[in-house]
Amino acid sequence: MYTAILNLNGTISRGMLNSYMPALKYIEKKNKVKGLLLVINSGGGDANSTEILYNQLAKISDKKPVYALIEGVGASGAYWLACSAEKIFAMRTSIVGSIGVISMSPDFSEFLENIGIKMRINKIGKYKDMNSPFRSMTDEENKIYSGIMNDIYIAFRDEVKKRRNFTDEKLDDIATGLVFSAEQAKGNGLIDGIGNIETVMDQFKERTGTTSLKNLTPKRPFLSRVMSMSMEAISSVVENIR
């Protein structure tokens, strides 16, 4: 029997989803894994990949103890993932929060006009090029796009509200896209405590009743593994030549 430790670093993306899901499903199904300590250092990422990972983490949390430790940054989608945990901790120097949704895209229309380039766009469907970088959005399109963003925000907000037992009034104050220091996050109820990996491990050992800890490594994509093996082989050849 052991407690699994899983490090979640970097931008949340489809690639991260594909790498982490096998490990998360293993943790959920294996009885010998008594709990999960999720160590987070991420500024968020793709909303859809975040939701899928969150749902899997919530499945684990329904069956086994899950604690989260924000080591560096736990912002936006990464904080959403942290909310799957029974308890959330952060280090004194960590950054927490950024409950909100953002989408950015360039608008080259004035630049192209200034250099005399016009884009020919053939489309079927009034809004097919709604977010095109080659023209500005209309007020109507901005309203439509804002509605899509708001629905994603509500999904994020609802999970934070449920998992952290916030009132709507409390969420109105903190779900503004702002990030907080660990002390501020604790004061606002975003986290349960401040500590480092050792102190959180000690508390988690008491919670799970297990002293054995095991780091699980997410499975890297096949191409990444092949490239790594190739680079190792090249390095070996170079060393032999020397």
Order of alpha helices (4+ residues) and beta strands (2+ residues): beta-alpha-beta-alpha-beta-alpha-beta-beta-alpha-alpha-alpha-beta-alpha-beta-alpha-beta-alpha
